[in-house]
Amino acid sequence: MNDWMIAGGVGLGAALLWLAFHGGGKPRYKSKPVLTGGDLEFFHTLRNALPGCHVFPKVAMTALLEPTGLGRARQLAHERIAARRVGYAVFDEDMQLRAVVELSHRSGVSRKELARDEYLASAGIKTLRFHARQLPSEAIIEQVIFARSVRQLLHRDVSNTNARSSKMESRRQKTPWRNTASMNI
């Protein structure tokens, strides 16, 4: 009789464990915060540094990138980015993507992070990476994100007002073998 009680107790325990893990039908969930700790602090720093921009955390790469190509090549390109997310996507007031910002908690950059940066760069999206232990000031964040676009705007204004510089610029672009290190891009 003692063996029957042990077997019955084990069976009852197994049934209760099965019910606990498989539930009685509907799956159950609990809410969790999107950002915590240093990530949340950095999010607020980004928002304060970029008041005219919209900052979105943990954005799916498929929302930012569209694979090119046809058939299997397109499908493989989509699979490479399907489950990946970027840390923060920064959009201007017109909802044009300005940059992707990553907050790195490691001392080095992994191969996966380098691959993600390459995918974004192939679409012309600037990726900025900051280390969690050395967070930049709001002024530096603003300067880094808008530095290239301000240079481009200034370059356009100068070339539009001066036809001669426009001709020189087009000549430079036609000769790719020239030294491009000193060009204003």
KOLKOLRO-589046 format. One line per field, with one value per atom (N, C-alpha, C): x, y, z; atom name. Coordinates in nm, 4 decimals. Each point is the difference from the previous one (the first is absolute). Layout:
<lumzas>
x = (X, ...)
y = (Y, ...)
z = (Z, ...)
atome = (CA, ...)
</lumzas>
This chain:
<lumzas>
x = (0.0814, -0.0814, 0.0865, 0.1138, 0.0899, 0.0514, 0.0270, 0.0458, -0.1081, -0.1265, -0.1114, -0.0142, 0.0242, -0.0096, 0.1123, 0.1177, 0.1126, -0.0267, -0.0458, -0.0291, -0.1121, -0.1019, -0.1109, 0.0462, 0.0883, 0.0531, 0.0845, 0.0828, 0.0824, -0.0887, -0.1029, -0.0930, -0.0746, -0.0465, -0.0707, 0.0922, 0.1251, 0.0973, 0.0296, 0.0137, 0.0250, -0.1173, -0.1224, -0.1187, -0.0064, 0.0319, -0.0008, 0.1084, 0.1170, 0.1057, -0.0408, -0.0605, -0.0449, -0.1023, -0.0938, -0.1004, 0.0636, 0.1015, 0.0654, 0.0726, 0.0669, 0.0764, -0.0820, -0.1012, -0.0800, -0.1314, -0.0298, -0.1183, -0.1287, -0.1044, -0.1299, -0.0567, 0.0815, -0.0515, 0.0730, -0.0460, 0.0575, 0.1383, 0.0948, 0.1309, -0.0115, 0.0860, -0.0012, 0.1273, -0.0139, 0.1130, 0.0047, 0.1146, 0.0125, 0.0754, -0.0285, 0.0665, 0.1430, 0.0829, 0.1380, 0.0405, 0.0903, 0.0419, 0.0848, -0.0139, 0.0779, 0.1459, 0.0238, 0.1352, 0.0148, 0.1177, 0.0288, 0.1412, 0.0277, 0.1345, 0.0670, 0.1210, 0.0805, -0.0630, -0.0726, -0.0663, -0.1081, -0.0746, -0.1035, 0.0609, 0.1091, 0.0702, 0.0539, 0.0578, 0.0536, -0.1120, -0.1139, -0.1155, -0.0389, -0.0060, -0.0342, 0.1091, 0.1250, 0.1090, -0.0142, -0.0326, -0.0206, -0.1160, -0.1096, -0.1163, 0.0321, 0.0764, 0.0363, 0.0999, 0.0890, 0.1010, -0.0608, -0.1111, -0.0603, -0.1464, -0.0265, -0.1388, -0.0897, 0.0542, -0.0814, -0.0129, 0.0458, -0.0007, -0.0866, -0.0346, -0.0720, 0.0974, 0.0105, 0.0908, -0.0848, 0.0222, -0.0740, 0.0984, -0.0212, 0.0898, -0.0425, 0.0990, -0.0210, -0.0888, 0.0439, -0.0755, 0.0483, -0.0951, 0.0331, 0.0699, 0.1039, 0.0732, -0.0875, -0.0984, -0.0894, -0.0876, -0.0134, -0.0743, 0.0855, 0.1319, 0.0919, 0.0610, 0.0091, 0.0669, -0.0936, 0.0133, -0.0744, 0.1022, 0.0019, 0.0962, -0.0217, 0.1092, -0.0085, 0.0297, -0.0203, 0.0255, -0.1296, 0.0139, -0.1164, 0.0147, -0.1112, -0.0032, 0.0737, 0.0841, 0.0703, 0.0966, 0.0658, 0.0933, -0.0734, -0.1180, -0.0796, -0.0453, -0.0396, -0.0453, 0.1144, 0.1187, 0.1156, 0.0363, -0.0070, 0.0288, -0.1010, -0.1252, -0.1034, 0.0248, 0.0390, 0.0260, 0.1163, 0.0969, 0.1153, -0.0396, -0.1046, -0.0391, -0.1304, -0.0647, -0.1357, -0.0126, 0.0885, -0.0144, 0.0877, 0.0569, 0.0928, -0.0697, 0.0522, -0.0518, 0.1173, -0.0288, 0.1004, -0.0324, 0.1003, -0.0204, -0.0977, 0.0323, -0.0830, 0.0002, -0.1158, -0.0112, -0.0383, 0.0752, -0.0227, -0.0584, -0.1200, -0.0701, -0.0151, 0.0032, -0.0246, -0.1506, -0.0388, -0.1425, -0.0815, 0.0652, -0.0685, 0.0025, 0.0420, 0.0103, 0.0969, 0.1060, 0.1095, 0.1068, 0.0474, 0.0996, 0.1310, 0.0463, 0.1251, 0.1181, -0.0212, 0.1094, -0.0548, 0.0822, -0.0250, 0.1064, -0.0420, 0.0922, 0.0002, 0.1192, 0.0158, 0.0727, -0.0468, 0.0663, 0.0661, 0.1319, 0.0757, 0.0385, -0.0262, 0.0373, 0.1275, 0.0512, 0.1224, 0.1172, 0.1187, 0.1196, 0.0299, -0.0404, 0.0260, -0.1286, 0.0137, -0.1145, -0.0006, -0.1118, -0.0095, -0.0197, 0.0136, -0.0202, -0.1445, -0.0933, -0.1411, -0.0267, 0.0622, -0.0177, 0.0625, 0.1154, 0.0637, -0.0859, -0.0583, -0.0870, -0.1225, -0.0581, -0.1163, 0.0368, 0.1174, 0.0460, 0.0184, 0.0505, 0.0184, -0.1340, -0.0994, -0.1327, -0.0575, 0.0134, -0.0520, 0.0782, 0.1310, 0.0832, -0.0316, -0.0331, -0.0323, -0.1262, -0.0846, -0.1212, 0.0219, 0.1234, 0.0311, -0.0415, -0.0151, -0.0413, 0.1235, 0.0172, 0.1140, -0.0236, 0.0992, -0.0072, 0.1011, -0.0455, 0.0878, 0.0010, 0.1173, 0.0119, 0.0671, -0.0674, 0.0547, 0.0164, 0.1023, 0.0238, -0.0734, -0.0607, -0.0819, 0.0811, 0.1272, 0.0836, 0.0473, -0.0021, 0.0464, -0.1080, -0.1105, -0.1101, 0.0374, -0.0290, 0.0322, -0.0998, 0.0375, -0.0907, -0.1070, -0.1052, -0.1074, 0.0521, 0.0928, 0.0564, 0.0769, 0.0747, 0.0778, -0.0938, -0.1044, -0.0967, -0.0629, -0.0433, -0.0621, 0.0986, 0.1234, 0.1017, 0.0299, 0.0106, 0.0344, -0.1137, -0.1226, -0.1125, -0.0241, 0.0150, -0.0291, 0.1227, 0.1188, 0.1220, 0.0001, -0.0304, 0.0064, -0.1093, -0.1202, -0.1087, 0.0227, 0.0586, 0.0280, 0.1059, 0.1029, 0.1024, -0.0608, -0.0909, -0.0641, -0.0826, -0.0735, -0.0808, 0.0871, 0.1071, 0.0904, 0.0628, 0.0371, 0.0603, -0.0981, -0.1265, -0.1011, -0.0204, -0.0062, -0.0213, 0.1143, 0.1225, 0.1154, 0.0018, -0.0280, 0.0063, -0.1139, -0.1143, -0.1113, 0.0232, 0.0679, 0.0212, 0.1200, 0.0876, 0.1202, 0.0095, -0.0293, -0.0024, 0.1379, 0.1018, 0.1350, 0.0348, -0.0338, 0.0281, -0.0837, -0.1188, -0.0850, 0.0652, 0.0600, 0.0676, 0.1217, 0.0741, 0.1163, -0.0410, -0.1084, -0.0476, -0.0413, -0.0686, -0.0409, 0.1209, 0.1029, 0.1217, 0.0674, 0.0020, 0.0613, -0.0743, -0.1296, -0.0776, 0.0171, 0.0362, 0.0167, 0.1328, 0.0952, 0.1312, 0.0224, -0.0413, 0.0096, 0.1411, 0.1008, 0.1343, 0.0747, -0.0602, 0.0652, 0.0028, 0.0849, 0.0076, -0.1256, -0.0821, -0.1268, 0.0094, 0.1170, 0.0137, -0.0199, 0.0340, -0.0115, -0.1291, -0.0864, -0.1254, -0.1001, -0.0819, -0.1079, -0.1204, -0.0243, -0.1125, -0.1099)
y = (-0.1190, 0.1190, 0.1264, -0.0042, 0.1142, 0.0353, -0.1023, 0.0250, 0.0681, -0.0381, 0.0615, 0.1474, 0.0341, 0.1409, 0.0844, -0.0580, 0.0719, 0.0207, -0.1057, 0.0106, 0.1001, -0.0001, 0.0954, 0.1427, 0.0202, 0.1345, 0.0522, -0.0889, 0.0389, 0.0338, -0.0821, 0.0257, 0.1303, 0.0260, 0.1249, 0.1204, -0.0129, 0.1077, 0.0277, -0.1074, 0.0169, 0.0676, -0.0372, 0.0623, 0.1481, 0.0340, 0.1415, 0.0793, -0.0586, 0.0680, 0.0202, -0.1009, 0.0113, 0.1123, 0.0093, 0.1068, 0.1374, 0.0059, 0.1285, 0.0517, -0.0898, 0.0429, 0.0091, -0.0808, 0.0009, 0.0745, 0.0404, 0.0800, -0.0725, 0.0692, -0.0576, 0.0494, 0.0361, 0.0454, 0.1238, 0.1177, 0.1258, 0.0237, 0.0438, 0.0338, 0.1261, 0.0073, 0.1152, 0.0811, 0.1306, 0.0903, 0.1003, 0.0607, 0.1142, 0.1081, 0.1234, 0.1102, 0.0130, 0.0547, 0.0264, 0.1334, 0.0711, 0.1301, -0.0159, 0.0955, -0.0029, 0.0316, 0.0979, 0.0408, 0.0038, -0.0341, 0.0070, 0.0535, 0.0481, 0.0404, 0.0992, -0.0360, 0.0870, 0.0258, -0.0983, 0.0196, 0.1073, 0.0002, 0.1006, 0.1383, 0.0045, 0.1272, 0.0561, -0.0866, 0.0439, 0.0453, -0.0661, 0.0412, 0.1444, 0.0315, 0.1370, 0.0993, -0.0426, 0.0859, 0.0288, -0.1033, 0.0198, 0.0957, -0.0177, 0.0870, 0.1445, 0.0210, 0.1360, 0.0612, -0.0821, 0.0504, 0.0321, -0.0645, 0.0149, 0.0407, 0.1233, 0.0395, 0.0032, 0.0198, 0.0032, -0.1359, -0.1032, -0.1337, -0.0948, -0.1112, -0.1068, -0.1161, -0.0495, -0.1105, -0.1211, -0.1106, -0.1227, -0.1091, -0.0645, -0.1082, -0.1343, -0.0883, -0.1392, -0.0143, 0.0574, -0.0032, -0.1190, -0.0741, -0.1138, 0.0492, -0.0708, 0.0399, -0.0112, -0.0886, -0.0120, 0.1228, 0.0804, 0.1252, 0.1095, -0.0192, 0.1018, -0.0358, -0.1293, -0.0456, -0.0834, 0.0169, -0.0798, -0.0742, -0.1336, -0.0734, 0.0253, 0.0065, 0.0154, -0.1345, -0.0089, -0.1241, -0.0735, -0.1189, -0.0806, -0.1412, -0.0637, -0.1419, -0.0371, -0.1018, -0.0568, 0.1003, 0.0825, 0.0995, 0.0990, 0.0413, 0.0929, -0.0674, -0.1239, -0.0739, -0.0173, -0.0329, -0.0143, 0.1328, 0.1079, 0.1322, 0.0342, -0.0355, 0.0252, -0.0843, -0.1246, -0.0882, 0.0489, 0.0670, 0.0512, 0.1095, 0.0754, 0.1114, -0.0255, -0.1130, -0.0241, 0.0085, -0.0580, -0.0036, 0.1033, 0.0923, 0.0975, 0.1321, 0.0655, 0.1309, 0.0959, 0.1280, 0.1023, 0.0607, 0.0568, 0.0573, 0.1163, 0.1020, 0.1198, 0.0488, 0.0323, 0.0600, 0.1454, 0.0910, 0.1435, 0.0535, 0.0570, 0.0563, 0.1501, 0.0752, 0.1441, 0.0254, 0.1269, 0.0351, -0.0532, -0.0211, -0.0530, -0.1525, -0.0617, -0.1455, -0.0621, 0.0735, -0.0518, -0.0509, -0.1204, -0.0588, 0.0767, 0.0521, 0.0760, -0.0892, -0.0909, -0.0868, -0.1125, -0.1014, -0.1074, 0.0129, -0.0019, 0.0159, -0.1298, -0.0487, -0.1217, 0.0331, -0.0556, 0.0132, -0.1334, -0.0019, -0.1238, -0.0183, -0.1195, -0.0325, -0.0834, -0.0383, -0.0794, 0.0891, -0.0534, 0.0789, 0.0000, -0.1034, -0.0081, -0.0151, 0.0039, -0.0148, -0.1426, -0.0685, -0.1391, -0.0085, -0.1194, -0.0220, 0.0293, -0.0364, 0.0258, 0.1499, 0.0752, 0.1452, 0.0606, -0.0500, 0.0490, -0.0320, -0.1192, -0.0368, 0.0905, 0.0278, 0.0890, 0.1387, 0.0491, 0.1309, 0.0015, -0.1109, -0.0086, 0.0024, -0.0701, -0.0006, 0.1413, 0.0703, 0.1370, 0.0931, -0.0149, 0.0857, -0.0220, -0.1236, -0.0264, 0.0740, 0.0364, 0.0767, 0.1498, 0.0386, 0.1405, 0.0509, -0.0898, 0.0385, 0.0059, 0.1133, 0.0223, -0.0700, -0.0759, -0.0666, 0.0637, 0.0385, 0.0575, -0.0939, -0.0240, -0.0916, 0.0712, -0.0021, 0.0595, -0.1097, 0.0134, -0.0992, 0.0420, -0.0961, 0.0278, 0.0594, -0.0318, 0.0524, 0.1420, 0.0442, 0.1343, 0.0698, 0.0327, 0.0628, 0.1425, 0.0377, 0.1357, 0.1009, 0.1258, 0.1057, 0.0211, 0.0730, 0.0295, 0.0801, 0.0926, 0.0823, -0.0858, -0.0964, -0.0866, -0.0887, -0.0506, -0.0835, 0.0797, 0.1208, 0.0845, 0.0288, 0.0318, 0.0319, -0.1203, -0.1172, -0.1196, -0.0396, 0.0071, -0.0418, 0.0977, 0.1294, 0.0985, 0.0474, -0.0456, 0.0495, -0.0225, -0.1177, -0.0279, 0.0736, 0.0051, 0.0654, 0.1512, 0.0602, 0.1428, 0.0275, -0.0837, 0.0143, -0.0104, -0.0945, -0.0159, 0.1231, 0.0544, 0.1189, 0.1194, 0.0199, 0.1102, -0.0190, -0.1210, -0.0292, 0.0302, -0.0365, 0.0277, 0.1500, 0.0752, 0.1444, 0.0675, -0.0405, 0.0608, -0.0361, -0.1249, -0.0403, 0.0588, 0.0267, 0.0598, 0.1485, 0.0695, 0.1425, 0.0297, -0.0956, 0.0236, -0.1044, 0.0392, -0.0942, -0.0582, 0.0792, -0.0484, -0.1170, 0.0110, -0.1106, -0.1214, 0.0229, -0.1113, -0.0753, 0.0740, -0.0648, -0.0780, 0.0572, -0.0688, -0.1271, 0.0080, -0.1159, -0.1118, 0.0340, -0.1039, -0.0594, 0.0813, -0.0515, -0.0989, 0.0314, -0.0890, -0.1322, 0.0045, -0.1226, -0.0893, 0.0559, -0.0790, -0.0738, 0.0398, -0.0628, -0.0722, -0.1247, -0.0700, -0.0370, 0.0109, -0.0390, 0.1115, 0.1186, 0.1077, -0.0303, 0.0696, -0.0147, 0.0579, -0.0850, 0.0468, 0.0270, -0.0180, 0.0212, 0.1467, 0.0926, 0.1415, 0.0626, -0.0799, 0.0550, 0.0225, 0.1002, 0.0241, -0.0827, -0.1028, -0.0897, 0.0233)
z = (0.0000, 0.0000, 0.0000, 0.0634, 0.0062, -0.1397, -0.0833, -0.1372, -0.0831, 0.0237, -0.0727, 0.0357, 0.1235, 0.0433, -0.0626, -0.0086, -0.0613, -0.1490, -0.0677, -0.1427, -0.0250, 0.0866, -0.0137, 0.0238, 0.0964, 0.0280, -0.1144, -0.0582, -0.1137, -0.1196, -0.0231, -0.1114, 0.0178, 0.1222, 0.0281, -0.0172, 0.0459, -0.0167, -0.1465, -0.0803, -0.1424, -0.0689, 0.0387, -0.0592, 0.0349, 0.1240, 0.0399, -0.0729, -0.0170, -0.0754, -0.1457, -0.0596, -0.1377, -0.0142, 0.0927, -0.0044, 0.0202, 0.0869, 0.0263, -0.1236, -0.0740, -0.1157, -0.1280, -0.0130, -0.1215, 0.0169, 0.1188, 0.0265, -0.0317, 0.0183, -0.0261, -0.1310, -0.0960, -0.1285, -0.0479, 0.0403, -0.0477, 0.0619, -0.0828, 0.0566, 0.0854, 0.0982, 0.0903, -0.0205, 0.0155, -0.0198, 0.1132, 0.0128, 0.0899, -0.0753, 0.0315, -0.0696, 0.0495, -0.0870, 0.0389, -0.0598, 0.0651, -0.0530, -0.1256, -0.0907, -0.1239, 0.0291, 0.0843, 0.0354, 0.1511, 0.0469, 0.1424, 0.0199, 0.1174, 0.0396, -0.0920, -0.0430, -0.0848, -0.1354, -0.0541, -0.1292, 0.0102, 0.1075, 0.0203, 0.0210, 0.0759, 0.0221, -0.1317, -0.0831, -0.1287, -0.0935, 0.0052, -0.0796, 0.0340, 0.1283, 0.0408, -0.0419, 0.0052, -0.0462, -0.1490, -0.0800, -0.1440, -0.0251, 0.0703, -0.0196, 0.0362, 0.1063, 0.0398, -0.0984, -0.0547, -0.0938, -0.1359, -0.0344, -0.1328, 0.0131, 0.0447, 0.0266, -0.1238, -0.1184, -0.1211, -0.0666, 0.0679, -0.0587, 0.0819, -0.0636, 0.0666, 0.0179, 0.1229, 0.0310, 0.0361, -0.0712, 0.0253, 0.0408, 0.1151, 0.0418, -0.0582, -0.0143, -0.0405, -0.1237, -0.1089, -0.1256, -0.0836, -0.0561, -0.0853, -0.1264, -0.0402, -0.1209, -0.1239, 0.0023, -0.1154, -0.0161, 0.1053, -0.0116, -0.0620, 0.0003, -0.0507, -0.1357, -0.0310, -0.1208, -0.0860, -0.1303, -0.0973, -0.0849, 0.0043, -0.0821, -0.1486, -0.0738, -0.1450, -0.0643, -0.1259, -0.0706, -0.0257, -0.0555, -0.0356, 0.0547, 0.0188, 0.0335, 0.1263, -0.0121, 0.1151, 0.0629, -0.0803, 0.0535, 0.0902, -0.0416, 0.0813, 0.1295, -0.0105, 0.1178, 0.0997, -0.0475, 0.0888, 0.0656, -0.0765, 0.0565, 0.1084, -0.0209, 0.1006, 0.1254, -0.0174, 0.1144, 0.0850, -0.0637, 0.0754, 0.0987, -0.0323, 0.0868, 0.0742, -0.0242, 0.0490, 0.1526, 0.0740, 0.1456, 0.0709, -0.0747, 0.0599, 0.0294, 0.1001, 0.0400, 0.0171, -0.0179, 0.0282, 0.1357, 0.0638, 0.1327, -0.0012, -0.0801, -0.0092, -0.1440, -0.0513, -0.1328, 0.0188, -0.0616, 0.0144, -0.1302, 0.0083, -0.1152, 0.0185, -0.1117, 0.0093, 0.0027, -0.0036, 0.0091, -0.1174, -0.1151, -0.1182, -0.0038, 0.1106, 0.0146, -0.1002, -0.0312, -0.0806, 0.0974, -0.0218, 0.0888, -0.0100, 0.1115, 0.0044, 0.0342, 0.0963, 0.0439, 0.0862, 0.0125, 0.0955, 0.1075, 0.1248, 0.1115, 0.0804, 0.0285, 0.0787, 0.1291, 0.1096, 0.1295, 0.0285, -0.0040, 0.0156, 0.1461, 0.0508, 0.1379, 0.0053, -0.1160, -0.0084, -0.0359, 0.0227, -0.0322, -0.1491, -0.0720, -0.1429, -0.0785, -0.1315, -0.0891, -0.0535, 0.0128, -0.0437, -0.1514, -0.0536, -0.1431, -0.0395, 0.0861, -0.0294, -0.0075, 0.0903, -0.0019, -0.1254, -0.0393, -0.1228, -0.1220, -0.0028, -0.1116, -0.0036, 0.1156, 0.0062, -0.0499, 0.0395, -0.0465, -0.1519, -0.0561, -0.1454, -0.0731, 0.0524, -0.0629, -0.0016, 0.1111, 0.0077, -0.0923, -0.0022, -0.0855, -0.1473, -0.0379, -0.1408, -0.0432, 0.0955, -0.0295, 0.0229, 0.0345, 0.0209, 0.1371, 0.0966, 0.1356, 0.0883, 0.0648, 0.0877, 0.1337, 0.0467, 0.1296, 0.0929, 0.1169, 0.1017, 0.1195, 0.0538, 0.1125, 0.1161, 0.1137, 0.1222, 0.1036, 0.0836, 0.1041, 0.1273, 0.0664, 0.1185, 0.1142, 0.0070, 0.1096, -0.0247, -0.1269, -0.0349, -0.0817, 0.0645, -0.0717, -0.0397, -0.1229, -0.0455, 0.0551, -0.0063, 0.0419, -0.1069, 0.0348, -0.0952, -0.1181, 0.0260, -0.1084, -0.0996, 0.0491, -0.0894, -0.0817, 0.0624, -0.0728, -0.1132, 0.0291, -0.1027, -0.1125, 0.0360, -0.0999, -0.0886, 0.0571, -0.0767, -0.0936, 0.0468, -0.0835, -0.1139, 0.0254, -0.1031, -0.0761, 0.0342, -0.0636, -0.1501, -0.0451, -0.1428, -0.0753, 0.0558, -0.0711, -0.0088, 0.1027, -0.0047, -0.1062, -0.0075, -0.1026, -0.1391, -0.0163, -0.1303, -0.0348, 0.0965, -0.0264, -0.0352, 0.0758, -0.0303, -0.1372, -0.0322, -0.1297, -0.1130, 0.0177, -0.1026, -0.0188, 0.1103, -0.0103, -0.0741, 0.0333, -0.0650, -0.1480, -0.0339, -0.1409, -0.0819, 0.0622, -0.0738, -0.0283, 0.0887, -0.0199, -0.0877, -0.0155, -0.0773, -0.1106, -0.1223, -0.1127, -0.0266, 0.0248, -0.0248, 0.0909, 0.1279, 0.0908, -0.0351, -0.0552, -0.0433, -0.1150, -0.0944, -0.1120, 0.0482, 0.0941, 0.0537, 0.0727, 0.0732, 0.0747, -0.0935, -0.1099, -0.0942, -0.0700, -0.0254, -0.0602, 0.0944, 0.1276, 0.0979, 0.0086, -0.0100, 0.0112, -0.1221, -0.1142, -0.1208, -0.0021, 0.0824, -0.0002, 0.1324, 0.0094, 0.1273, 0.0413, -0.0892, 0.0367, 0.0719, 0.0116, 0.0724, 0.1491, 0.0688, 0.1441, 0.0605, 0.0592, 0.0566, 0.1488, 0.0576, 0.1437, 0.0384, -0.0892, 0.0336, -0.0518, -0.0623, -0.0527, 0.1117, -0.0142, 0.0944, -0.0392, 0.0751, -0.0323, 0.0987)
atome = (N, CA, C, N, CA, C, N, CA, C, N, CA, C, N, CA, C, N, CA, C, N, CA, C, N, CA, C, N, CA, C, N, CA, C, N, CA, C, N, CA, C, N, CA, C, N, CA, C, N, CA, C, N, CA, C, N, CA, C, N, CA, C, N, CA, C, N, CA, C, N, CA, C, N, CA, C, N, CA, C, N, CA, C, N, CA, C, N, CA, C, N, CA, C, N, CA, C, N, CA, C, N, CA, C, N, CA, C, N, CA, C, N, CA, C, N, CA, C, N, CA, C, N, CA, C, N, CA, C, N, CA, C, N, CA, C, N, CA, C, N, CA, C, N, CA, C, N, CA, C, N, CA, C, N, CA, C, N, CA, C, N, CA, C, N, CA, C, N, CA, C, N, CA, C, N, CA, C, N, CA, C, N, CA, C, N, CA, C, N, CA, C, N, CA, C, N, CA, C, N, CA, C, N, CA, C, N, CA, C, N, CA, C, N, CA, C, N, CA, C, N, CA, C, N, CA, C, N, CA, C, N, CA, C, N, CA, C, N, CA, C, N, CA, C, N, CA, C, N, CA, C, N, CA, C, N, CA, C, N, CA, C, N, CA, C, N, CA, C, N, CA, C, N, CA, C, N, CA, C, N, CA, C, N, CA, C, N, CA, C, N, CA, C, N, CA, C, N, CA, C, N, CA, C, N, CA, C, N, CA, C, N, CA, C, N, CA, C, N, CA, C, N, CA, C, N, CA, C, N, CA, C, N, CA, C, N, CA, C, N, CA, C, N, CA, C, N, CA, C, N, CA, C, N, CA, C, N, CA, C, N, CA, C, N, CA, C, N, CA, C, N, CA, C, N, CA, C, N, CA, C, N, CA, C, N, CA, C, N, CA, C, N, CA, C, N, CA, C, N, CA, C, N, CA, C, N, CA, C, N, CA, C, N, CA, C, N, CA, C, N, CA, C, N, CA, C, N, CA, C, N, CA, C, N, CA, C, N, CA, C, N, CA, C, N, CA, C, N, CA, C, N, CA, C, N, CA, C, N, CA, C, N, CA, C, N, CA, C, N, CA, C, N, CA, C, N, CA, C, N, CA, C, N, CA, C, N, CA, C, N, CA, C, N, CA, C, N, CA, C, N, CA, C, N, CA, C, N, CA, C, N, CA, C, N, CA, C, N, CA, C, N, CA, C, N, CA, C, N, CA, C, N, CA, C, N, CA, C, N, CA, C, N, CA, C, N, CA, C, N, CA, C, N, CA, C, N, CA, C, N, CA, C, N, CA, C, N, CA, C, N, CA, C, N, CA, C, N, CA, C, N, CA, C, N, CA, C, N, CA, C, N, CA, C, N, CA, C, N, CA, C, N, CA, C, N, CA, C, N, CA, C, N, CA, C, N, CA, C, N, CA, C, N, CA, C, N, CA, C, N, CA, C, N, CA, C, N, CA, C, N, CA, C, N, CA, C)
</lumzas>
